[in-house]
Each structure stands twice: as C-alpha cells, then as structure tokens.
Amino acid sequence: MRYSTKSAWGMLAVGACLAGCHAEEPEAPATSVQAVTLSKQTISLSTGIDLAYIEMGNPAGKPVIFLHGYTDTSRSFYPTATALAQKNPNLHIFALDQRGHGASSMPPAASCAHAPENCFRPIDLANDVIAFMDQKCIDSAAIVGHSMGSFVAQELGLTYPERVDRMVLIGTSGKIQGNFVLQEFIINEPVEGSWKAGFEAQGYTFPDDVYNLTPLDANADALSWVTYGWVVDPAADQDFLAEIVPETASTKMGTWIGAARALSQVDNTERLKSLTVPTFIIWATQDAFFYDTDQAALRESLDVPASACDMSYYFKQYGKRPLSELGIQIDDLGHNTQWATPEETATDIASYLKHKKPTKDWYYSANGDPQTIVTKKGKAPMSHAPGNKNCGF
C-alpha cells in the first residue's frame, strides 16, 4: 500500500480536548514555498514554545507520541500514524512539530541566536514533550522517535522514565557525536559552508543575523540541495517527498544550525546502560546515517540493563541488501524507514504496543524496484534481549 494525500486522516482526527486541557485553533505552517498543509492545533507550553501537533484516535485511549527527525515535521509520520490509528482505534495518537520545525515556534532569538545549539539540545526538546504531556493531562505515553526524534525519545526515557511506557526508535544509534554524515554533509556543507558564505556575502553575521531566515535566503541552490540531496529516498512515494520538501526548505536557519550542532555533541553510550524503558529498535540495511556498527554498539549498551532484568528490547532489521559502496541508499530501505514502509512500520508498532513484541515478518524492497515492498512472513532478522525467562519480559 502506498501513501496518498487523500487519506482517512481527517476522519480520524480528534475534535475534542481532554478534560481540563485547552487547544487553540488550528494553525497552518508558515512556509515560503507552497506545501500541502495538515490540520494542526497549536498549544502554548510552559517552556515558551508554541507547539503545533496533530491528534487522532480515541481520547480515552493509550497515548502515543510521534517525534520526527531533523528538519522534518509531523508530516514525516503522517502516513504511519494514520495507519496505526486504523490498526488500533483505541490509541490516542499525537504527532508533534518539534520546536523550530513545521508550524511550531522558534525559541527566542534574543537568547538563542548567538549560539542556537544551546536551545536545541535533546533535553530542550524532551522538556517540550513533557510540558505538552502535562498540559494534555498525559501521565505517561509510548514514544516513537525517528533519527533526531529518537535521541529526544532516549532523553525522555533516561531523564523521565516514569513518563515513558515504551519506546520505538527508528533510524537510531547510541551516539551521533563524531558522525561523519552529520559533520561533513550537513554542518560543514552546506549549513556552515555554502549557506554561511551566501549569507555573509549579503552582509549578515553568522549565526546571529540569520536565526530567523531560511536556507532559501542564502542562495538559489538551497532548494535544489534540499530536493535532491536531503529529502531523498528511492523506496518512498515521491509525491509524499514532494510535500516534505517545501516545509524542510522553509525551516529556519536557527534550527538547521542549532539542532545539528547540538546533536553533534550527543553520546548516550554510557547513559543507555542504565535505561529502564522497554524499547523496540527498527533499523534498515541501507541506512546511510547510522551503520550496522552503530547498531552493534547500541545493542551492546542496552545489553547491560537487559541482562540485569531492568528492561527488555527488540532489534529488528528492515531491508535485505547492504549499503552501496558509495555510502548511499540505492535499492532498498534506508534511514527514513517510515517514509517507505508506513503500513509495515505501523503494523510492527501496533504489535509491539499490544503484544510487547513486533511481528516476525521481514520487509524489504524488491530487486530492481525499491518502491515495491516485499513481506517475507516470519523471517525477519530480529533479536530480543534478554532471552532469560526469569526476567519476566
């Protein structure tokens, strides 16, 4: 099943607020290039952020919160969340635009423009989620995070474990400090390379003066880079990606700079050894951001609390063919797994939330056609820790 903008999202959207909680009128994201808008509400948080979000499902159901990746919006999880709501109508689902992304506000320039990384740390984004949960009267929730969102999810599980029932981490790792792709292909170029040069050529001081500008203000090639170098996935619906492009291109420079610099300092390798939240990890073989070696290191960290019976985790592989020698996704599932397999990802999330384990089915792209998803029943490369039945998991 491929994603279509003519989905049942509108029929699933929740119109009522939880008792004692308030949501403002829906607000469309402000973009400098045209985009298909989603029906969003906005709520003012105690952290000072006006946070946009999409809500669906059963208001009395178990809360599930989706957290998108770097320079994405709630649209990134739009098809997956819709599919999940259809598979389990008893869930209460929220997909957030994290601070500085989509229709959510930027942290104040007066205190953040000079060093935006100080305002986009995972703890800052995690505190927004907790403030959102408090205002929505949510005691605890399942957290689903992709890429940057997975590090926010980790922060929630480590700092606020009593507020997190389960975590689903997609396209994740135990660390991003020293990550070659983040440093060389985002920070060094284009963010602090050609874009910075483009701003400085116009007389702007970087980063102070560009905090509320966008890449489109830097030079005419920014949209091409976003379209052909960033919002790219050969296994995903290309019409869906075309809807993501304008929102990503209109993301403020303060977010591009701040979130990238903040993520480049994150290393949870040791902290995860004390994690107590049950976790499900989805990783695809052509993930060009986090490799199989990153997954091995992540599992090594999680084996510590799992062996002590403090938590349980599942690790499941999507995709079949390895990353190309060029280091890019070509013909199988990659970093943005939920873009290419929204139905399959939702099926696994639904199974994990209901049965405490994902399905055993293996999902990968067909030979010669990355957009045709193959399901091999009961054959998924998957591991579960702990295997010790005495743990009671």
N, C-alpha and C positions, 0 to 999 in steps of 0.2 A: 504494500500500500504506500503510495506516495502522498506527500503533504499537498494540500490545496488551500488557498486563501478562503475558499468557500467552505470552511469547516463548520462544525457544530459549536464552535466556541461561544457564540452569542447565546445559544440555547442553554449552555451550561453555566453561564456567568451568574454569580450570586448577586441579588439585588438588595438583600437585607444585611444589615450590620449586626454584629454580636451585641448583646445587651450591654449597655454601658460604654460602648465604643463608638467612635464617630469617624466617618469617612467623608471627605469633601467631594465636590462634583468632579466627574471625570475630566481629565486634562490631557490634551493631545501633546505629544512630544514636539518641542521646538527644533526644527531642522532647517538647514539652509539649502537642502535639496529634497525633492519630493519623496515621501515614503508612505506606504500603506500604514495607517495608524491602527493601533489596537485600542480597545475600550479599557481605559485605565482610570483608577481612582488615585487620589493623592492624599497623603496623611502627613501632618507636621509632627516630627519626632522631637523628643527631649534632647537629642544630640544636635539639634539645629538644622537637620536636613528635612526638606520636603520630599518625601519618598513616594514615588509612583509605583503602582503594583496592579496586577490583575488577579482576580479572585474568582473561584468557581467551586462547584461541588456542594456538599452538604454542610451548612453552617454548624451543625451539631457533630460533624464527623471529625475524624482524627486529622489534625493539621499536618500538612506537608508544605515545606517552603523550598522553592527553587531559586538557586543563586547562579547567575550566568558568569561567563568568563570576561576577560579583559577587553574593554571597548565594545562589548556586546550589550544587549538589553534583555528584557524579559522575553522578547521575540525568539531568542535563541532556544528557549524551552517551550515555546508556544505549541508546536505540534505534539511534543512529548507529554506536556501537561494535559492537553486536550485528550490524548489517547488514554492517559492514566485515569482521568475523570470518567471516561466512558467505561473503562475496565472495572473501576471500583467507584460507583457513585456515592459511596459513603465517606469518601475522603473530602477534607476541606483544603483546597489547594490554593496556594499563593505563589505567583511568580513575580519577583521584585526587580525593579530597576535600581541597581545599587548606586550609591552616591556618585554624582558626576557622570552618570550613564543614563541614556534614554531621556525620560521626562523627569527624572529626579534632579534635585538642585545640587549645585556645587557647594562645597564648604566655602566659607567666606574668604574672598581674595585678600582682605586686609591681613589675615593671619596665616594664609596658606600660599600666596602667590610666590613668595621668595624661595620657599622650599616645599613644594607641593607634596613631596614624598612623606612629610610629617603628618599629612591629613588623609592619606590613602593607605595606611598600614592595614593589614588584615584585622587587627584589633579594632580599628576605627570602623571598618565595615561590619565587623561582628557586633560591635556595640549598637550600630544602627538596627541590626536584626533583632537584638534583644529589646531595644526601645520599641520597635514595631510590634513584637510579641506582647510586650507589656500593654501597649495601647490597644491591641486587639484582644486582650484578655486571654492570651495563649500561654498556658503554663509550660508546655513542652511540645516539641514538634519533631517530625522527621525532616532532616535537612538533606537536600540534593544539590550538590555543587559541581560545577564544571570548571576545570582549569583554575583561573583566579578564584572563582567561586568555591572550588574545592579547598583552597587554602583558607578561605573565610570559614568554611564548614569545619575544617580542622581546628581553627582558632575557637570556634564555638564549642566543639567537643572537648577541647583542652581547658578552656577558661570557664565555660558554663556547662559542664557535663549534665547537671540536673535539668537543664532546659532542652537537652537533645536526646530523643528516644533512640534514633538510629541515624546513621549517615550513609549516603550513597555518594561516592567520589568518582567522577568521570574525568578521564584525561588528567590524572593527578600524579603526584610524586611526594616524597618526604621532604624535598627541598627544591628550591629554584635558584638559590644563591649559586653563582657560577654557571648558570645555564647558558650555553653557547648561543642558542637561538634568541633568547631574550636580550642578551647583551649585544650581539653582533647584528641581528636582523630586525631589532625593534629600537633599542636605545641608541646604539651607535649610528645606525642608519635604518630608518630616516629621521626618527624623532629628534635626536641631538646631532644629526648630520645635515642633510639637505633641508629639512624643515627649519631647523635652527638658523641655518645660513640664509634661508629665504626671508625669515623674519628680521634678522639683523640687517639684511640688505635694505629693508624698509625703515630702518632706524629704531626698531624695537629692541629693548633689553630683554634677554632671555634668562630665566623663565618669567620674570616679574611682569612684563608688559603683555605677555601672550596668554596668560592664565585663562581668560575667557574668550580667546579666539579659537579657531578650529584649524585643522590641517589645510583646509581649503583656502585659508587666508595666507598660508605660507608660500605656496607656489602652485601653478596649474597642474603639476604632475601628481599632486597628492591623491586626487580621486582615482587616478589610474593605478597608483600603488595599492590603495585600499581594495579596488575592484579585482585586480589581477595578482596582487602579491599577498593579500591578507585575508579577505573574505573569500577563500578558495577551498573547495572540497569536491573532487571529481565524483564522489559517491553520493553527494547530496543533490536534492532537487534544485536546479539552477534558478528557477523562478523564486524559490524561497530565499536563496542567497542574494538575489537582486533586491529583495526587500530589506535585507540586513545592511547592504552597502551604504545607503544614504544616512542611516542612523549612526553607523560607525564613523563615516566621514565627518559627521557633524558633532562628534564627541569633542568636548573642549580640550585644549592643549594641557590644561592643568591636570586633567585625568590621564591623558596619554603619558605625560611626564611623571606625575606623582605616583600613579599605580605601578608603572614599570620600575621606577627607582625603588619603591617600597618592596615590591616583590623580589627584586634582585638581592635583598638582604635576608630573605626568609630561608631558614634552615630548621625544620622541625624534627630532624633525625633523632635527636635525643628525647625531645619532649614527647614524641609519639610512643615512646617506650612506657609511658605512664597513662596512655589513653584507656578509658573505661567504657567508651561508647561502642556498641556493636556497629560494624562497618562493612559495606559492600563496595568493592572496587571494580570498575569497568575500565579495561584498557584495550586499545586496538593496535594491531601489529604494525600499522603504518602511521603510528603517532610520531610525527616529526618534531615534536616538542619534548616529550618525555619517552625515553627509550626503554628497552627491556631491562637494561642495567639499573635504571631508576626504579623500576618495579621491584626488582630483586632487593634493592636497598630498602625500599619502603616496607616490603614484607618482612625483612629482617628486623626492622624496628618494631613492627606490630606483633611479631612472634614473641616478643618479650612479655607484653601484657596478656597475650593469648595463652602462652604457656603457663602463666600464673593464674589462669582462670579469671582474669579481670575483665576480659572482653572476648568477643569472637569476631572473626572476619572471614569474608569470602572474597576471593580474587577470581575474576572471570575474564577470559580473553575473547574479544571480538576480532574478526578478521582472520585471514589464513596466511596470506603472503607477507613476507617481511618488507621493511622499508627499503626503498631503492638505494643503489649506490650513490645517487645524487643527494640522498638525505631528504627526499620529499615524497609525499603521498602521491601515488600514481594510479593504482588499480585496485585498491582495497580500502577498508575502513581505516580512518585515521583519528586525529586528535579530537575533532568535533563529532564524536560518535553519535550524539543525539540528533545532529543535523541529518545524517544519512539513514539512521535507523530509529525514528521516533516511536514507531509501533513496537519494535522489538525491545527498545530500551524501556518503554513504559511497561511492557509485559514483565520484564525482569524486576523492575521496581515494584510493581504490584505484587508479584510473587514474594519478594523479599519482605515487604511490609506486612503481608498477610501470613506467610508461612515461615518467615525468618530465614529464607534461603531463596536464591534466584532459580530460574529454570535451568535445566541441563542442556538446553538447546544451544547450538553453535551458530552464530550469524557471521556471514562474510560475503564479500562481493563475488559475483560470478566471473569466471575467466573471460576477459575481453569486454566486460560490461560492468563497470564498478557500481552503476546505479541499480542493477538487479541484485537484490539481496537474497542469498541462499540461506535456508534454515536446515541445518543438519540435526535431526532430533536426537537428543540425549548424548551428544558427542562433544560438548563444549570443553575446551581445555580450562579446567577450573580447579581451584584448591580451596580447602576450608581449614581454618585453624581456630581453636585447637581441635584435633581429632580425638582428644581424650574425652570419652563419655562421662567421666567423673566430674567434668566441669558443668555438666547440666545444660549446655547450649544446644 
